Amino acid sequence: MRAWQITKHGEPTDALSLVDVALPEVGEGLIRVAVDATGLGLPDVFMCRGSYAFKPELPFTPGQEIVGRVLESCPGGPEVGTRVMGVTAFFLGKGGFAEQALALASSCFEAPERLTDGEAAGFCIPYHTAHVGLVSRGKLEVGETLLVTGAAGSSGAAAIQLGKALGARVIALAGGGEKADFCRASGADLAIDHSAVDWIEAVQEATDGAGADVIYEVVGGEVFMGATRCIANQGRILAVGFASGAWANASTARLVQTNASVLGVYVGAYSPEQMGEIHRELLAHHEAGRIASEPARIWSFDELPAALQTLADREIIGKGVLLAAR
């Protein structure tokens, strides 16, 4: 079968090669899926560069999130022929940038036919993470102020939408006027262009000096440190990701002064049963029109290196999706 593999570490346009490989073999807890579409994410870029937490032996196929139909299952897994969306065995090098992929049976969920391949391919990771962060960890309440960093990316857009669905006032942080416009179109009450203003002062001004009750922090590094300076008393900073390439260490003194908390957000710590319930809740939000997972851009299978390079260069707004090799 055809598959994109990382054959050497570097930028996506240098690291990826289109090759013919053997069909992936199903193992314990794994299913084999005929891929219809694959979501693009920064972890794929980091895997190209060799800077991600998971480092399969070269060469390997990345691609974390797919939609497709089950070709071969495992005990307790979905039936053959079922349309599923979920997380691949990318950490084993059997990811979604291929005609067929291995996926975790415990991390695959119903993909209703009313969702297009593009909508389904970019659903699970962003929206499941947003739900775990805002509901399970952050305990976001109606009327609270939510600040979303990196808000023009797929994770940020999901948090904006779900935050509004939960009744929060949402402030989005993004770099550039076009990205700020995207955040407003996603439902943000206020979008701050951090390239044009001091965003910490802007958040304080927008909250009358109180700060944000919950901060959905996906960037890490200096942005995370800035979040500790505009968190409300008894606020919650959600450590979701490190799009900047680096985590940050919170100032304990600052957290003590504001009675604030830093909470890790990791979907993998939840059981399949818990995630199944979360998935059903999110599908209900989607059906009601409160969230929308339509991709911002769709690429053909042969365009993967250029597509991931666009993501690496921060030139894409929203979620990107790669269609299958058909």
DRENLO-792987 format. One record per residue (C-alpha): residue number from 1; x, y, z. Coordinates in pm, 1 decimal. Each point is the difference from the previous one (the first is absolute). Layout:
! DRENLO-792987
{node NUM,{X,Y,Z}}
...
! end
This chain:
! DRENLO-792987
{node 1,{0.0,0.0,0.0}}
{node 2,{102.0,364.7,-38.2}}
{node 3,{112.7,183.7,311.8}}
{node 4,{184.6,315.8,93.5}}
{node 5,{293.7,-75.3,226.0}}
{node 6,{246.1,211.7,190.4}}
{node 7,{331.1,-129.0,-133.0}}
{node 8,{220.9,263.0,164.1}}
{node 9,{-54.4,277.9,249.1}}
{node 10,{-50.4,353.9,-123.2}}
{node 11,{-269.3,228.6,-134.3}}
{node 12,{-299.0,-184.9,-151.4}}
{node 13,{100.1,75.2,-360.3}}
{node 14,{336.7,-166.5,65.7}}
{node 15,{-97.3,-273.0,246.1}}
{node 16,{-292.2,-167.8,-181.4}}
{node 17,{17.1,-254.3,-283.4}}
{node 18,{-284.5,-177.9,-180.2}}
{node 19,{70.4,-373.2,-1.3}}
{node 20,{-161.4,-341.1,-42.4}}
{node 21,{-19.6,-196.9,323.7}}
{node 22,{-156.8,-322.3,123.4}}
{node 23,{-347.1,9.0,152.1}}
{node 24,{15.2,63.7,376.3}}
{node 25,{-55.1,-305.9,217.7}}
{node 26,{-263.1,14.7,272.9}}
{node 27,{119.2,-53.0,356.4}}
{node 28,{-163.9,-6.3,340.6}}
{node 29,{-245.6,287.2,41.4}}
{node 30,{55.0,117.9,-357.2}}
{node 31,{-223.1,11.0,-306.4}}
{node 32,{84.0,48.0,-368.3}}
{node 33,{-185.4,280.1,-174.7}}
{node 34,{-38.6,100.8,-363.4}}
{node 35,{79.2,369.9,31.4}}
{node 36,{-239.6,251.7,-154.7}}
{node 37,{160.4,314.2,146.4}}
{node 38,{265.1,95.6,254.8}}
{node 39,{17.0,308.9,216.9}}
{node 40,{318.9,205.7,-5.1}}
{node 41,{154.3,114.2,326.3}}
{node 42,{311.8,163.4,139.7}}
{node 43,{108.5,-332.3,156.7}}
{node 44,{47.2,-125.8,-357.5}}
{node 45,{237.8,291.7,-61.7}}
{node 46,{184.8,-69.0,324.7}}
{node 47,{31.9,-368.6,-97.8}}
{node 48,{154.4,105.8,-331.1}}
{node 49,{253.1,205.5,195.0}}
{node 50,{62.6,-276.1,254.9}}
{node 51,{-104.1,228.3,285.5}}
{node 52,{-323.0,-171.4,108.2}}
{node 53,{-36.8,-218.0,309.4}}
{node 54,{-59.4,-309.0,-216.4}}
{node 55,{291.6,-93.8,-225.8}}
{node 56,{-62.4,-319.7,-199.3}}
{node 57,{298.1,-151.5,-176.5}}
{node 58,{55.9,143.2,-348.4}}
{node 59,{-162.4,-38.0,-246.0}}
{node 60,{-356.9,24.9,130.8}}
{node 61,{-343.2,133.4,-92.6}}
{node 62,{-141.1,288.0,209.9}}
{node 63,{-358.5,129.4,7.3}}
{node 64,{-186.7,0.0,329.2}}
{node 65,{-367.9,28.5,-83.6}}
{node 66,{-208.6,-172.5,-268.8}}
{node 67,{-344.0,-87.2,-125.0}}
{node 68,{-64.9,-319.1,-193.5}}
{node 69,{-155.2,-345.6,0.6}}
{node 70,{120.1,-296.9,201.4}}
{node 71,{162.6,-270.9,-212.9}}
{node 72,{124.2,-221.9,282.2}}
{node 73,{-88.3,17.4,368.1}}
{node 74,{112.8,-142.3,331.5}}
{node 75,{-191.2,-160.5,289.4}}
{node 76,{-237.3,260.8,140.6}}
{node 77,{66.4,239.3,-288.4}}
{node 78,{-247.5,147.4,-249.6}}
{node 79,{-149.8,-226.9,-264.2}}
{node 80,{156.9,-26.0,-343.7}}
{node 81,{-160.2,256.4,-230.2}}
{node 82,{-74.2,248.7,278.4}}
{node 83,{81.0,363.3,-77.8}}
{node 84,{218.7,130.4,280.5}}
{node 85,{202.7,307.0,86.7}}
{node 86,{276.1,9.9,254.3}}
{node 87,{366.6,-27.4,86.3}}
{node 88,{251.1,-211.4,-190.2}}
{node 89,{297.1,-203.2,115.9}}
{node 90,{224.8,285.5,-119.3}}
{node 91,{230.9,-61.6,296.8}}
{node 92,{74.2,-340.4,-155.7}}
{node 93,{64.1,163.8,-336.4}}
{node 94,{-326.2,-132.0,-150.7}}
{node 95,{-182.7,331.7,-29.9}}
{node 96,{-263.1,143.8,-227.9}}
{node 97,{199.3,139.7,-293.4}}
{node 98,{-50.0,-324.7,-188.8}}
{node 99,{-266.9,-194.0,-186.0}}
{node 100,{-49.8,-213.1,311.5}}
{node 101,{94.2,66.4,360.8}}
{node 102,{-4.6,-164.1,337.8}}
{node 103,{-221.7,165.8,259.8}}
{node 104,{-62.0,-49.7,369.7}}
{node 105,{-327.9,-183.3,48.6}}
{node 106,{-45.7,178.2,333.4}}
{node 107,{45.7,342.0,-164.1}}
{node 108,{-228.8,-47.4,-300.3}}
{node 109,{-357.5,120.9,10.1}}
{node 110,{-314.6,18.0,-205.4}}
{node 111,{29.2,212.4,-312.9}}
{node 112,{-358.9,87.7,-97.5}}
{node 113,{-66.7,4.3,-372.8}}
{node 114,{-125.4,360.0,30.6}}
{node 115,{360.9,108.8,62.9}}
{node 116,{212.3,43.5,-310.5}}
{node 117,{342.9,-161.7,-8.4}}
{node 118,{151.8,344.9,57.1}}
{node 119,{-216.5,67.7,304.0}}
{node 120,{64.3,-341.7,152.6}}
{node 121,{376.4,-8.0,-60.1}}
{node 122,{53.2,314.0,206.7}}
{node 123,{-249.5,-67.4,277.0}}
{node 124,{129.2,-231.1,270.9}}
{node 125,{331.3,146.6,110.2}}
{node 126,{-99.3,370.1,8.5}}
{node 127,{-350.4,-40.3,140.9}}
{node 128,{66.2,-287.0,239.7}}
{node 129,{292.9,197.5,141.0}}
{node 130,{-211.0,314.8,29.0}}
{node 131,{-270.8,-188.8,190.0}}
{node 132,{245.8,-163.4,239.6}}
{node 133,{166.5,337.1,56.8}}
{node 134,{-301.6,226.1,37.3}}
{node 135,{-245.5,-238.7,163.8}}
{node 136,{188.0,-274.4,185.8}}
{node 137,{307.4,196.6,103.9}}
{node 138,{-85.6,369.9,-20.8}}
{node 139,{-359.6,-25.6,128.7}}
{node 140,{-92.9,295.2,-220.6}}
{node 141,{-323.7,158.3,120.7}}
{node 142,{-264.7,204.7,-174.6}}
{node 143,{94.5,368.2,0.9}}
{node 144,{370.2,-54.2,67.4}}
{node 145,{266.5,150.8,-224.1}}
{node 146,{204.4,-245.3,-206.9}}
{node 147,{326.4,106.0,-165.7}}
{node 148,{120.4,-223.3,-285.3}}
{node 149,{360.6,31.9,-116.5}}
{node 150,{109.4,-115.6,-344.2}}
{node 151,{-363.9,49.3,-81.5}}
{node 152,{27.7,-5.1,-379.9}}
{node 153,{119.8,-360.1,-4.3}}
{node 154,{-221.6,-307.4,2.9}}
{node 155,{31.7,-52.6,376.1}}
{node 156,{-71.0,364.2,73.3}}
{node 157,{-299.9,16.3,-232.0}}
{node 158,{-150.0,-307.7,167.3}}
{node 159,{43.4,161.6,342.8}}
{node 160,{-162.8,323.5,-118.8}}
{node 161,{-303.1,-184.6,-132.5}}
{node 162,{-42.5,-229.4,298.3}}
{node 163,{57.4,287.9,242.1}}
{node 164,{-284.8,192.1,-160.5}}
{node 165,{-218.5,-311.5,3.2}}
{node 166,{63.9,-24.9,375.4}}
{node 167,{-110.6,359.9,57.2}}
{node 168,{335.2,171.9,53.3}}
{node 169,{120.3,336.9,-122.8}}
{node 170,{291.7,-86.9,-230.2}}
{node 171,{308.7,209.5,-66.1}}
{node 172,{222.9,-131.7,-279.1}}
{node 173,{371.9,69.3,-38.2}}
{node 174,{153.7,-23.2,-347.0}}
{node 175,{272.7,161.9,-208.8}}
{node 176,{-115.3,215.8,-292.4}}
{node 177,{-319.6,160.3,-117.3}}
{node 178,{-108.1,-292.2,-219.6}}
{node 179,{37.9,-243.5,287.8}}
{node 180,{-189.9,231.2,233.3}}
{node 181,{-281.2,16.7,-255.8}}
{node 182,{-6.7,-381.4,-10.5}}
{node 183,{-34.1,-12.0,378.5}}
{node 184,{-293.6,238.0,-7.3}}
{node 185,{-160.9,-210.0,-273.9}}
{node 186,{49.4,-305.0,225.3}}
{node 187,{-205.5,170.0,270.0}}
{node 188,{247.0,194.2,214.0}}
{node 189,{-150.3,303.0,173.0}}
{node 190,{333.4,179.9,-21.9}}
{node 191,{306.8,-78.7,-210.6}}
{node 192,{336.0,149.9,99.3}}
{node 193,{276.2,30.7,-259.5}}
{node 194,{311.7,-54.9,209.1}}
{node 195,{219.0,131.6,-282.4}}
{node 196,{-162.3,342.5,30.1}}
{node 197,{-54.4,54.4,374.0}}
{node 198,{125.1,-104.8,341.3}}
{node 199,{-234.6,-294.8,34.9}}
{node 200,{33.9,-34.0,377.4}}
{node 201,{-108.5,361.9,46.6}}
{node 202,{-279.9,-55.9,-253.5}}
{node 203,{-133.1,-298.4,195.8}}
{node 204,{12.3,195.6,324.7}}
{node 205,{-180.2,291.8,-162.1}}
{node 206,{-266.7,-227.7,-148.1}}
{node 207,{-64.5,-155.0,341.6}}
{node 208,{10.0,327.0,198.6}}
{node 209,{322.6,-112.7,163.2}}
{node 210,{-141.8,-329.4,126.6}}
{node 211,{172.3,-228.7,-251.5}}
{node 212,{-134.3,-311.2,-170.6}}
{node 213,{-167.9,-268.4,209.7}}
{node 214,{126.6,-281.2,-222.8}}
{node 215,{290.0,10.1,-246.9}}
{node 216,{17.6,-272.0,-265.6}}
{node 217,{373.3,11.2,-68.8}}
{node 218,{129.5,-183.9,-306.8}}
{node 219,{318.6,195.0,-81.3}}
{node 220,{233.6,-47.8,296.4}}
{node 221,{322.0,195.3,49.8}}
{node 222,{-33.7,374.4,48.1}}
{node 223,{-373.6,-5.0,-71.3}}
{node 224,{-56.0,-235.0,291.5}}
{node 225,{203.0,228.4,224.5}}
{node 226,{-212.2,292.3,-118.4}}
{node 227,{-313.2,-195.0,89.8}}
{node 228,{108.9,-3.2,364.8}}
{node 229,{-9.0,381.9,-11.2}}
{node 230,{-361.6,28.7,-112.6}}
{node 231,{-168.7,-285.7,186.5}}
{node 232,{-286.2,89.9,233.1}}
{node 233,{-6.0,-66.7,371.9}}
{node 234,{-71.5,-373.9,39.6}}
{node 235,{39.7,-36.5,-376.8}}
{node 236,{107.2,-314.4,-183.9}}
{node 237,{276.6,-14.6,-261.7}}
{node 238,{-39.7,-306.9,-219.4}}
{node 239,{332.9,-132.9,-129.1}}
{node 240,{-115.7,-151.4,-329.5}}
{node 241,{296.2,13.9,-236.2}}
{node 242,{324.6,160.4,-109.1}}
{node 243,{-45.3,129.3,-353.3}}
{node 244,{304.8,221.4,57.4}}
{node 245,{209.1,-314.7,38.0}}
{node 246,{63.5,42.0,372.2}}
{node 247,{-189.5,-45.6,324.3}}
{node 248,{43.0,263.6,272.9}}
{node 249,{39.4,-4.1,375.5}}
{node 250,{-262.1,201.2,184.7}}
{node 251,{96.6,260.3,256.5}}
{node 252,{-110.2,-154.7,327.3}}
{node 253,{1.9,340.2,168.1}}
{node 254,{-238.0,142.1,-260.0}}
{node 255,{-235.6,-296.4,33.5}}
{node 256,{-3.6,36.5,378.3}}
{node 257,{-73.5,370.9,-25.0}}
{node 258,{-310.2,-66.5,-211.7}}
{node 259,{-106.9,-331.6,153.9}}
{node 260,{25.3,-133.6,-356.5}}
{node 261,{46.6,-356.3,-115.9}}
{node 262,{185.8,-159.3,-289.9}}
{node 263,{-176.1,-311.7,-125.8}}
{node 264,{139.1,-250.1,-246.7}}
{node 265,{-229.0,-107.1,-283.4}}
{node 266,{61.9,-349.4,-141.2}}
{node 267,{-275.2,-194.4,-171.7}}
{node 268,{197.4,-324.6,24.1}}
{node 269,{-53.9,-9.6,377.2}}
{node 270,{-374.5,-60.6,-46.6}}
{node 271,{-164.1,-338.2,-51.3}}
{node 272,{-162.0,-102.1,-330.7}}
{node 273,{-336.9,10.8,177.0}}
{node 274,{57.9,356.5,119.3}}
{node 275,{118.2,110.5,-342.6}}
{node 276,{-296.5,-171.8,-163.7}}
{node 277,{-237.4,208.5,209.6}}
{node 278,{194.9,315.7,-81.8}}
{node 279,{-14.3,-90.3,-369.9}}
{node 280,{-378.1,-39.5,14.0}}
{node 281,{-37.2,337.0,173.0}}
{node 282,{213.7,166.3,-266.0}}
{node 283,{-197.0,-159.9,-283.2}}
{node 284,{-315.8,140.7,159.8}}
{node 285,{159.1,347.1,4.5}}
{node 286,{99.1,-46.3,-364.1}}
{node 287,{-345.9,-113.2,-107.6}}
{node 288,{-151.8,301.3,178.4}}
{node 289,{234.8,234.4,-184.3}}
{node 290,{187.5,115.2,311.3}}
{node 291,{335.1,-127.5,-130.9}}
{node 292,{120.4,-50.9,-358.3}}
{node 293,{304.0,-197.9,-112.2}}
{node 294,{10.0,103.1,-365.3}}
{node 295,{368.6,10.8,-106.1}}
{node 296,{149.6,326.4,-112.0}}
{node 297,{188.4,-168.7,-282.5}}
{node 298,{10.3,-342.8,-165.0}}
{node 299,{302.6,-139.0,-186.7}}
{node 300,{32.0,-298.2,-231.1}}
{node 301,{211.2,-296.4,108.8}}
{node 302,{295.2,93.5,-219.9}}
{node 303,{19.4,347.8,153.3}}
{node 304,{92.8,-108.6,354.4}}
{node 305,{354.6,145.9,21.0}}
{node 306,{-120.0,341.6,-117.1}}
{node 307,{-305.6,-21.7,226.2}}
{node 308,{204.1,-74.9,311.2}}
{node 309,{253.7,265.6,-94.8}}
{node 310,{-282.3,252.6,-8.2}}
{node 311,{-85.5,-105.7,354.5}}
{node 312,{363.5,13.1,105.2}}
{node 313,{27.8,354.2,-135.0}}
{node 314,{-316.4,104.0,189.7}}
{node 315,{-170.4,93.9,-325.6}}
{node 316,{-321.2,-197.4,50.2}}
{node 317,{-293.6,121.1,203.6}}
{node 318,{-224.1,-265.7,152.9}}
{node 319,{13.0,-374.2,-69.3}}
{node 320,{161.2,-156.8,-305.1}}
{node 321,{-98.4,-340.5,-135.7}}
{node 322,{167.5,-239.9,-243.8}}
{node 323,{-225.1,-207.4,-222.9}}
{node 324,{78.9,-365.0,-50.3}}
{node 325,{188.4,-146.3,-294.4}}
{node 326,{-289.7,-101.9,-223.9}}
! end
